[in-house]
Amino acid sequence: MAELSIGFTESERARVGELYWAAFRAKLRIAFRDDAAGAGQVTAALRPDRTLVARVGGEVAGMCGFHHGGHGAVDLSWARLRTGLGTVAAAWAALALAPLERRELDGVLVLDGICVAAEHRGRGIGSALLDAATELGARHGDQWVQLSVVDTNPRAEALYRRVGFETAGHGSIGALRHLYGFDRYRTMRKRTR
Ligand SMILES: CC(C)(COP(=O)(O)OP(=O)(O)OC[C@H]1O[C@@H](n2cnc3c(N)ncnc32)[C@H](O)[C@@H]1OP(=O)(O)O)[C@@H](O)C(=O)NCCC(=O)NCCS
């Protein structure tokens, strides 16, 4: 079974980044010149202290980011983008990422991307990460744990329902759907206790 804890070592950063980029590439790709630039920026920007990690046999098998204290799992600040990409590419990336930004909410642990390596899916690791996130929310004193799921991912939505999340709202990114490959998304919440 997987072992779960917050944080990853610098030697695990590339693996965590690879998982995150593979899972969320479709949404994030438009912000960057190419895959290498996007994967590189996202990997460098990952914060261990905002990442729950699942390991199987000591190897990273999955992760779930969360927002806390003004920071999420992927800290793509303007300063970081400008240093990594130069001013013009950073300005485009900041513009393209802005509609995807999640805000922190009082009393709510907002999750920031859950993914499990393809070869480890279907064995309960995603569910275990969601349980750990719920416990983390309770430890932080939050009443709710919240995530968003796009309309093109019904299997993930089914998993969230199965572990106790319910729909809290809907949204649409409107005309931007052509850029990001999805239109509507659903916000889902679960009580932490
Ligand atoms: C969603 C995800 C984190 C679930 O992790 P997991 O370890 O496979 O989850 P569990 O084993 O606890 O539960 C299995 C359930 O996850 C869902 N699931 C399985 N494969 C999936 C996939 N490729 N994409 C989305 N959901 C998937 C299904 O509901 C599945 O149940 P089913 O086999 O009865 O259909 C994982 O599949 C994944 O990383 N998918 C790609 C990235 C993604 O879609 N992230 C969610 C963004 S909101």
The ligand as a Tripos MOL2 file, in Angstrom:
@<TRIPOS>MOLECULE
LIG
   48    50     1     0     0
SMALL
NO_CHARGES

@<TRIPOS>ATOM
      1 C1         -7.9910   10.7890  -10.9040 C.3       1 LIG1
      2 C2         -6.8180   10.0180  -10.2930 C.3       1 LIG1
      3 C3         -5.9890   10.9390   -9.3960 C.3       1 LIG1
      4 C4         -7.3760    8.8530   -9.4550 C.3       1 LIG1
      5 O1         -6.2990    8.1280   -8.8680 O.3       1 LIG1
      6 P1         -6.4130    6.5470   -8.6240 P.3       1 LIG1
      7 O2         -5.2930    6.1660   -7.7380 O.co2     1 LIG1
      8 O3         -6.5470    5.8450   -9.9090 O.co2     1 LIG1
      9 O4         -7.8140    6.4900   -7.8260 O.3       1 LIG1
     10 P2         -8.4670    5.2600   -7.0510 P.3       1 LIG1
     11 O5         -7.7390    3.9960   -7.3710 O.co2     1 LIG1
     12 O6         -8.6200    5.6320   -5.6230 O.co2     1 LIG1
     13 O7         -9.9160    5.2410   -7.6830 O.3       1 LIG1
     14 C5        -10.1130    4.7810   -9.0050 C.3       1 LIG1
     15 C6        -11.0770    5.6990   -9.6970 C.3       1 LIG1
     16 O8        -10.3930    6.8670  -10.1720 O.3       1 LIG1
     17 C7        -10.9970    7.2800  -11.3980 C.3       1 LIG1
     18 N1        -10.0030    7.1580  -12.4790 N.ar      1 LIG1
     19 C8         -9.2910    6.0930  -12.8420 C.ar      1 LIG1
     20 N2         -8.4900    6.3590  -13.8910 N.ar      1 LIG1
     21 C9         -8.7070    7.6320  -14.1910 C.ar      1 LIG1
     22 C10        -8.1880    8.5030  -15.1830 C.ar      1 LIG1
     23 N3         -7.2870    8.1100  -16.0910 N.pl3     1 LIG1
     24 N4         -8.6150    9.7740  -15.1950 N.ar      1 LIG1
     25 C11        -9.5320   10.1870  -14.3100 C.ar      1 LIG1
     26 N5        -10.0710    9.3930  -13.3450 N.ar      1 LIG1
     27 C12        -9.6580    8.1350  -13.2980 C.ar      1 LIG1
     28 C13       -12.1630    6.3610  -11.6340 C.3       1 LIG1
     29 O9        -13.3190    6.9250  -10.9990 O.3       1 LIG1
     30 C14       -11.7140    5.1150  -10.9220 C.3       1 LIG1
     31 O10       -12.7670    4.2980  -10.5750 O.3       1 LIG1
     32 P3        -13.2070    3.1500  -11.6270 P.3       1 LIG1
     33 O11       -11.9920    2.3140  -11.8510 O.co2     1 LIG1
     34 O12       -14.3190    2.4440  -10.9020 O.co2     1 LIG1
     35 O13       -13.6490    3.8550  -12.8650 O.co2     1 LIG1
     36 C15        -5.8940    9.4060  -11.4120 C.3       1 LIG1
     37 O14        -6.6650    8.5790  -12.2240 O.3       1 LIG1
     38 C16        -5.1940   10.4340  -12.2880 C.2       1 LIG1
     39 O15        -4.1170   10.8900  -11.9580 O.2       1 LIG1
     40 N6         -5.8220   10.7940  -13.4240 N.am      1 LIG1
     41 C17        -5.2330   11.7300  -14.3460 C.3       1 LIG1
     42 C18        -5.1680   13.1180  -13.7820 C.3       1 LIG1
     43 C19        -6.5560   13.6200  -13.3900 C.2       1 LIG1
     44 O16        -7.5300   13.4190  -14.0930 O.2       1 LIG1
     45 N7         -6.5850   14.2760  -12.2310 N.am      1 LIG1
     46 C20        -7.8300   14.8320  -11.6900 C.3       1 LIG1
     47 C21        -7.9960   16.2590  -12.1070 C.3       1 LIG1
     48 S1         -9.4400   16.9760  -11.3610 S.3       1 LIG1
@<TRIPOS>BOND
     1     1     2 1
     2     2     3 1
     3     2     4 1
     4     2    36 1
     5     4     5 1
     6     5     6 1
     7     6     7 2
     8     6     8 1
     9     6     9 1
    10     9    10 1
    11    10    11 2
    12    10    12 1
    13    10    13 1
    14    13    14 1
    15    14    15 1
    16    15    16 1
    17    15    30 1
    18    16    17 1
    19    17    18 1
    20    17    28 1
    21    18    19 ar
    22    18    27 ar
    23    19    20 ar
    24    20    21 ar
    25    21    22 ar
    26    21    27 ar
    27    22    23 1
    28    22    24 ar
    29    24    25 ar
    30    25    26 ar
    31    26    27 ar
    32    28    29 1
    33    28    30 1
    34    30    31 1
    35    31    32 1
    36    32    33 2
    37    32    34 1
    38    32    35 1
    39    36    37 1
    40    36    38 1
    41    38    39 2
    42    38    40 1
    43    40    41 1
    44    41    42 1
    45    42    43 1
    46    43    44 2
    47    43    45 1
    48    45    46 1
    49    46    47 1
    50    47    48 1
@<TRIPOS>SUBSTRUCTURE
     1 LIG1         1 GROUP 0 **** ****
